[in-house]
Amino acid sequence: MSLEQWYRNGWLKKHKSSPEEIGDLFAIVERDLADAKLKDYSIDRRMSAAYNAGLQLCKIALAASGYRPSGEGQHFRTIASLVMTLGPGYRSTAETLDEFRKKRNRIFYEQAHVAKEADIERLLNTVEKLRIEVTEWLERNHPKLSAGLRILRRPPASISRVPQGVGSKEEAQATKAMAQGRTFRKFWTQLLEKIRNRNIALHSKLSPSTRSWLATRKGGFHYVYYLTMHEASAELYIDFGKGAKAENKDIFDKLHARKQQIEPAFGRPLKWNRLDERRACRIQSIIDTGGWRDEDGWDELQDEMIDAMVRLEKSFRPHLGELR
């Protein structure tokens, strides 16, 4: 089987990657590897972060080869493609990642406390080794796509030891990612406290996240807070899962047809993103008065985000029940 045969089977789509896309995907790898090493996170979350880092490395190799996954089973296809992008010698790596794909699915959809500390160590060694090999493969085979990447290829501890006290760019990146994770956790902790003090049910049962978003769901309707360096948003994200792309788009189109009713109820224009190339759709209220970098403005920003989310949920509530 080849990538071209997968394409003819409808499992892949042609894709033209760019140095920017590859850089963004590597940034996700670095972020998730840093998260996977944080001991104050649950083992399940650390394992899921390490798995996602491995998945993104497979995605990088597939994108550089001119394809992206299509249809159902995209995680499975992305991982399995590794033996066709990097070569048959990566079958064992793909099998390890697929093993953790199944564990990750159990964590997300079935039960807690699935992962063990030994799982984290084994998966991290696999993913960190793959990170080195994908980077070197890119430089050999796709030098234009690898241009601008600043990835320090240090083997994991099981492969080589770095003397204590010796700094590196990778360590600096990990430290930066951990610091940003702590910033997000602090911001979401404060926002959730305000939500509970105002007796708002939506999001009230969540725990603070170290990521840039905080989300809860009602069926396939996800209510998401987003936070970036300079702005934030309250968002309705429509995704009913695998095989539901047509349904998601149909619901979005019907909601968009009611835009003249919804936006006045919300109180201001919304940003409507159908996202034709993706399964999901999103409708956002952008708050451009500040972001995570301006901590002095957090109090006001959090109030604006909560108010926007309350109005968003209220303005869509009469319509969602009718459409599902």
URJO-V928063 format. One record per residue. N is the residue number from 0. PSI is psi in radians with two decimals (999 if undefined). OMEGA is omega in degrees with one decimal (999 if undefined). D_FIRST is the distance of its C-alpha to the first C-alpha in Angstrom with 1 decimal. Layout:
n: (N & N)
psi: (PSI & PSI)
omega: (OMEGA & OMEGA)
d_first: (D_FIRST & D_FIRST)
//
This chain:
n: (0 & 1 & 2 & 3 & 4 & 5 & 6 & 7 & 8 & 9 & 10 & 11 & 12 & 13 & 14 & 15 & 16 & 17 & 18 & 19 & 20 & 21 & 22 & 23 & 24 & 25 & 26 & 27 & 28 & 29 & 30 & 31 & 32 & 33 & 34 & 35 & 36 & 37 & 38 & 39 & 40 & 41 & 42 & 43 & 44 & 45 & 46 & 47 & 48 & 49 & 50 & 51 & 52 & 53 & 54 & 55 & 56 & 57 & 58 & 59 & 60 & 61 & 62 & 63 & 64 & 65 & 66 & 67 & 68 & 69 & 70 & 71 & 72 & 73 & 74 & 75 & 76 & 77 & 78 & 79 & 80 & 81 & 82 & 83 & 84 & 85 & 86 & 87 & 88 & 89 & 90 & 91 & 92 & 93 & 94 & 95 & 96 & 97 & 98 & 99 & 100 & 101 & 102 & 103 & 104 & 105 & 106 & 107 & 108 & 109 & 110 & 111 & 112 & 113 & 114 & 115 & 116 & 117 & 118 & 119 & 120 & 121 & 122 & 123 & 124 & 125 & 126 & 127 & 128 & 129 & 130 & 131 & 132 & 133 & 134 & 135 & 136 & 137 & 138 & 139 & 140 & 141 & 142 & 143 & 144 & 145 & 146 & 147 & 148 & 149 & 150 & 151 & 152 & 153 & 154 & 155 & 156 & 157 & 158 & 159 & 160 & 161 & 162 & 163 & 164 & 165 & 166 & 167 & 168 & 169 & 170 & 171 & 172 & 173 & 174 & 175 & 176 & 177 & 178 & 179 & 180 & 181 & 182 & 183 & 184 & 185 & 186 & 187 & 188 & 189 & 190 & 191 & 192 & 193 & 194 & 195 & 196 & 197 & 198 & 199 & 200 & 201 & 202 & 203 & 204 & 205 & 206 & 207 & 208 & 209 & 210 & 211 & 212 & 213 & 214 & 215 & 216 & 217 & 218 & 219 & 220 & 221 & 222 & 223 & 224 & 225 & 226 & 227 & 228 & 229 & 230 & 231 & 232 & 233 & 234 & 235 & 236 & 237 & 238 & 239 & 240 & 241 & 242 & 243 & 244 & 245 & 246 & 247 & 248 & 249 & 250 & 251 & 252 & 253 & 254 & 255 & 256 & 257 & 258 & 259 & 260 & 261 & 262 & 263 & 264 & 265 & 266 & 267 & 268 & 269 & 270 & 271 & 272 & 273 & 274 & 275 & 276 & 277 & 278 & 279 & 280 & 281 & 282 & 283 & 284 & 285 & 286 & 287 & 288 & 289 & 290 & 291 & 292 & 293 & 294 & 295 & 296 & 297 & 298 & 299 & 300 & 301 & 302 & 303 & 304 & 305 & 306 & 307 & 308 & 309 & 310 & 311 & 312 & 313 & 314 & 315 & 316 & 317 & 318 & 319 & 320 & 321 & 322 & 323)
psi: (2.47 & 2.95 & -0.64 & -0.68 & -0.69 & -0.70 & -0.78 & -0.48 & -0.13 & 0.18 & -0.28 & 2.77 & 2.62 & 2.50 & 2.33 & 1.95 & 3.12 & 2.80 & -0.59 & -0.77 & -0.79 & -0.73 & -0.73 & -0.72 & -0.68 & -0.59 & -0.66 & -0.73 & -0.86 & -0.76 & -0.82 & -0.57 & -0.67 & -0.76 & -0.66 & -0.29 & -0.01 & 1.99 & -0.34 & 0.00 & 2.73 & 2.67 & -0.65 & -0.80 & -0.68 & -0.73 & -0.72 & -0.67 & -0.78 & -0.71 & -0.79 & -0.60 & -0.76 & -0.71 & -0.75 & -0.58 & -0.71 & -0.69 & -0.66 & -0.84 & -0.68 & -0.76 & -0.75 & -0.47 & -0.04 & 0.36 & 2.84 & 2.68 & 2.71 & 2.57 & -2.80 & 2.84 & 0.64 & -0.65 & -0.81 & -0.82 & -0.73 & -0.77 & -0.80 & -0.45 & -0.24 & -0.59 & -0.22 & -0.37 & -1.03 & -0.47 & 2.90 & -0.40 & -0.15 & 0.29 & -0.75 & -0.70 & -0.78 & -0.69 & -0.67 & -0.81 & -0.65 & -0.60 & -0.77 & -0.39 & -0.78 & -0.69 & -0.72 & -0.70 & -0.70 & -0.72 & -0.75 & -0.61 & -0.23 & -0.87 & 2.83 & 2.97 & 0.77 & -0.74 & 2.69 & 2.79 & -0.65 & -0.55 & -0.78 & -0.84 & -0.80 & -0.76 & -0.73 & -0.74 & -0.73 & -0.81 & -0.71 & -0.64 & -0.73 & -0.63 & -0.77 & -0.80 & -0.64 & -0.71 & -0.81 & -0.64 & -0.73 & -0.79 & -0.60 & -0.74 & -0.43 & 1.11 & -0.55 & -0.67 & -0.52 & -0.14 & 2.33 & -0.20 & 2.40 & 1.29 & 2.06 & 2.10 & 1.28 & 2.21 & 2.71 & 2.95 & -0.55 & -0.26 & -0.75 & 2.70 & 2.33 & 2.24 & 2.46 & 2.38 & -0.17 & 2.09 & 2.89 & 2.81 & -0.64 & -0.75 & -0.68 & -0.69 & -0.72 & -0.72 & -0.73 & -0.75 & -0.71 & -0.70 & -0.71 & -0.66 & -0.71 & -0.62 & -0.82 & -0.77 & -0.74 & -0.76 & -0.84 & -0.55 & -0.79 & -0.75 & -0.76 & -0.62 & -0.71 & -0.72 & -0.81 & -0.67 & -0.47 & 0.08 & 0.71 & 2.10 & -0.73 & 2.20 & -0.13 & -0.41 & 0.06 & 2.78 & 2.70 & 2.47 & 2.73 & 0.17 & 3.09 & 0.07 & 2.80 & 2.12 & 2.56 & 2.91 & 2.67 & 1.73 & -2.22 & 0.14 & 2.03 & 2.25 & 2.02 & 2.28 & 2.32 & 2.55 & 2.18 & -3.05 & -0.69 & -0.03 & 3.05 & 3.06 & 2.73 & 2.35 & 2.50 & 2.03 & 2.15 & 1.98 & 1.91 & 0.27 & -2.93 & 2.38 & 0.13 & 0.33 & -0.81 & -0.72 & -0.73 & -0.80 & -0.66 & -0.76 & -0.77 & -0.81 & -0.68 & -0.65 & -0.72 & -0.58 & -0.35 & 0.31 & -0.69 & -0.30 & -0.67 & -0.84 & -0.71 & -0.62 & -0.61 & -0.65 & -0.03 & 2.87 & 2.60 & 2.82 & 2.02 & 2.00 & 1.82 & -0.48 & 1.10 & -0.52 & -0.07 & 2.95 & -0.67 & 3.06 & 2.79 & 2.59 & 2.12 & 2.62 & 1.96 & 2.33 & 1.85 & 0.42 & -0.07 & 3.01 & -2.82 & -0.37 & -0.50 & 1.40 & -0.52 & -0.43 & 0.13 & -0.74 & -0.86 & -0.72 & -0.78 & -0.73 & -0.74 & -0.71 & -0.77 & -0.78 & -0.72 & -0.71 & -0.72 & -0.79 & -0.62 & -0.88 & -0.72 & -0.70 & -0.48 & -0.36 & -0.81 & -0.41 & -0.60 & -0.70 & -0.54 & -0.49 & -0.31 & 999)
omega: (179.3 & 177.5 & 179.7 & 176.7 & 175.3 & 178.1 & 180.0 & 177.1 & -178.9 & -178.3 & 179.8 & 169.6 & 175.6 & -175.9 & 175.9 & -177.5 & -178.9 & 176.1 & -179.8 & 178.7 & -179.9 & 178.0 & 178.8 & -179.9 & 176.4 & 177.4 & 176.1 & 178.1 & -178.2 & 179.9 & -174.7 & 175.0 & 177.1 & 178.7 & -176.5 & -178.3 & -178.6 & -173.9 & -179.5 & 173.3 & 174.6 & -179.8 & 177.9 & -178.5 & 178.8 & 178.9 & 179.6 & 178.1 & 178.9 & 177.5 & -177.8 & 175.6 & 177.7 & 178.3 & -179.2 & 176.2 & 174.8 & 179.5 & 177.5 & -179.4 & 179.8 & 179.6 & 178.9 & 179.0 & 173.7 & -177.5 & 168.0 & -176.0 & -179.4 & 176.1 & -177.5 & 177.6 & -174.0 & 176.8 & -179.9 & -178.4 & -178.0 & 179.4 & -177.9 & -178.9 & -176.2 & -178.9 & 177.5 & 178.1 & 179.8 & 175.6 & -176.8 & 179.9 & -178.5 & 179.3 & -179.3 & 177.4 & 179.2 & 179.9 & 177.4 & 179.4 & 179.2 & 175.0 & -178.7 & 172.0 & -179.7 & 177.4 & 178.6 & 177.8 & 176.7 & 180.0 & -175.6 & -167.2 & -171.4 & -174.1 & 178.3 & 175.3 & 178.6 & -173.1 & 175.5 & 179.9 & 178.7 & 176.5 & -178.6 & -178.1 & -179.4 & -179.0 & 178.8 & 178.1 & 179.0 & -175.1 & -179.7 & 175.2 & 179.2 & 178.1 & 177.6 & -174.2 & 177.1 & 178.7 & 179.7 & 177.4 & 177.9 & -177.8 & 179.0 & -169.1 & -178.2 & -174.3 & 179.2 & 179.6 & -178.8 & -178.5 & 177.1 & 178.1 & 177.9 & -177.5 & 176.6 & -173.1 & 177.4 & 179.4 & 175.8 & -173.7 & -177.4 & -178.8 & 176.9 & -177.9 & 175.3 & -178.5 & -179.1 & 178.4 & 178.8 & -177.7 & 177.4 & 177.4 & 178.8 & 179.0 & 177.9 & 177.8 & 179.1 & 178.2 & 178.5 & 179.8 & 179.1 & 178.5 & 178.4 & 175.6 & 177.9 & 177.4 & 178.2 & -179.8 & 179.6 & -179.3 & -177.6 & 176.5 & 179.2 & -179.6 & -179.7 & 176.6 & 177.6 & 179.2 & -179.0 & 178.8 & 178.6 & 178.6 & 176.7 & -175.3 & -177.0 & 179.9 & -170.5 & -177.3 & -179.3 & 171.6 & 179.1 & -178.7 & 173.3 & 180.0 & -173.4 & 179.5 & 176.3 & -170.6 & 169.2 & -173.5 & 169.8 & -172.8 & 178.6 & 178.7 & -177.0 & 176.6 & -167.2 & 166.0 & 175.7 & 179.5 & 175.1 & -175.7 & -172.0 & 178.9 & -180.0 & 177.6 & 167.8 & -167.1 & 167.3 & -177.5 & -174.2 & 179.4 & 179.3 & 171.0 & -175.4 & 176.5 & -174.3 & -178.0 & -178.6 & 178.6 & 178.0 & -178.6 & 179.8 & 178.2 & 178.3 & -178.1 & 179.3 & 175.9 & -179.6 & 177.5 & 178.6 & -177.8 & -178.1 & 174.0 & -172.9 & -174.9 & 174.7 & 177.9 & 178.3 & 176.4 & 177.8 & 179.1 & 177.4 & 176.6 & -175.1 & -178.0 & -179.0 & 177.4 & -173.4 & -177.4 & -178.1 & -179.6 & -172.6 & 174.5 & 178.0 & 176.3 & -169.1 & 163.4 & -177.9 & 177.7 & -170.6 & -178.8 & 178.9 & 179.7 & -175.3 & -176.0 & -177.5 & -175.2 & 178.3 & -179.0 & -176.7 & -175.5 & 179.4 & -179.4 & 179.5 & 177.4 & 179.2 & -179.6 & 179.7 & 179.0 & 179.1 & -179.6 & 178.4 & -179.7 & 179.1 & -179.1 & -177.5 & -176.7 & 179.6 & -173.1 & -178.2 & -174.0 & -173.7 & -179.6 & -179.1 & -171.1 & -176.5 & 999)
d_first: (0.0 & 3.8 & 7.1 & 8.3 & 6.3 & 7.4 & 10.6 & 11.0 & 10.7 & 13.4 & 12.0 & 12.8 & 15.8 & 16.7 & 19.1 & 21.6 & 22.7 & 26.1 & 28.0 & 29.8 & 26.7 & 25.4 & 29.0 & 29.3 & 26.2 & 27.4 & 30.8 & 29.3 & 27.8 & 31.3 & 33.1 & 31.1 & 31.3 & 35.0 & 35.3 & 33.6 & 36.4 & 39.3 & 41.1 & 43.0 & 39.8 & 38.8 & 36.2 & 34.0 & 34.2 & 33.6 & 30.5 & 29.2 & 29.9 & 28.2 & 25.0 & 25.1 & 25.5 & 22.3 & 20.5 & 22.0 & 20.9 & 17.2 & 18.1 & 19.8 & 16.9 & 14.7 & 17.9 & 18.5 & 15.2 & 16.3 & 14.9 & 16.3 & 15.3 & 16.6 & 18.0 & 18.5 & 17.1 & 16.9 & 17.8 & 15.2 & 12.4 & 14.2 & 14.5 & 11.0 & 9.9 & 12.2 & 10.1 & 8.3 & 11.8 & 14.2 & 12.1 & 11.4 & 15.1 & 15.0 & 13.6 & 17.2 & 18.1 & 15.4 & 16.8 & 20.2 & 19.7 & 18.3 & 21.3 & 23.6 & 21.9 & 23.1 & 26.5 & 26.8 & 26.3 & 29.1 & 31.3 & 30.9 & 31.3 & 32.8 & 35.0 & 36.5 & 36.9 & 33.4 & 32.8 & 34.7 & 35.9 & 33.8 & 30.6 & 31.6 & 32.2 & 28.9 & 26.9 & 28.9 & 28.4 & 24.6 & 24.7 & 27.4 & 25.6 & 22.4 & 24.7 & 26.0 & 22.7 & 21.3 & 24.6 & 24.6 & 21.1 & 22.3 & 25.4 & 23.7 & 21.0 & 22.5 & 26.2 & 27.3 & 25.5 & 26.9 & 30.4 & 32.9 & 31.1 & 33.6 & 31.7 & 33.5 & 31.1 & 33.1 & 31.5 & 32.2 & 35.3 & 33.6 & 32.5 & 35.7 & 39.0 & 40.6 & 44.4 & 46.0 & 47.6 & 45.2 & 44.0 & 40.8 & 39.3 & 36.6 & 39.5 & 41.2 & 38.2 & 37.9 & 41.7 & 41.5 & 38.7 & 40.8 & 43.9 & 42.3 & 41.1 & 44.7 & 45.9 & 43.7 & 44.8 & 48.4 & 48.1 & 46.4 & 49.0 & 51.8 & 50.2 & 49.6 & 53.2 & 54.5 & 52.4 & 54.0 & 57.4 & 57.2 & 56.1 & 52.9 & 50.6 & 47.4 & 45.6 & 48.6 & 46.8 & 44.2 & 44.3 & 44.3 & 40.9 & 40.1 & 37.8 & 38.8 & 38.7 & 40.3 & 39.1 & 40.1 & 38.9 & 40.4 & 37.6 & 35.2 & 37.8 & 37.7 & 40.8 & 39.9 & 42.2 & 40.7 & 42.4 & 41.8 & 44.0 & 46.3 & 45.7 & 44.7 & 43.8 & 44.0 & 41.1 & 40.0 & 36.2 & 34.8 & 31.6 & 31.4 & 28.0 & 24.5 & 24.4 & 27.9 & 27.3 & 29.3 & 32.0 & 32.3 & 32.8 & 35.2 & 37.3 & 37.4 & 38.5 & 41.2 & 42.4 & 42.5 & 44.6 & 47.1 & 47.1 & 50.8 & 51.6 & 49.4 & 50.2 & 54.0 & 53.7 & 51.7 & 54.2 & 52.2 & 49.2 & 45.7 & 42.5 & 40.1 & 36.4 & 34.2 & 31.1 & 29.2 & 25.9 & 26.1 & 26.4 & 30.0 & 33.2 & 36.2 & 39.9 & 41.8 & 45.3 & 45.4 & 48.2 & 48.8 & 51.9 & 50.2 & 47.3 & 46.8 & 48.3 & 51.7 & 52.8 & 56.3 & 55.1 & 52.9 & 55.6 & 56.0 & 52.2 & 51.5 & 54.3 & 52.8 & 49.3 & 50.7 & 52.9 & 50.0 & 47.8 & 50.7 & 51.3 & 47.7 & 47.3 & 50.7 & 50.0 & 46.7 & 47.8 & 49.6 & 46.6 & 43.7 & 45.1 & 45.5 & 41.9 & 40.0)
//
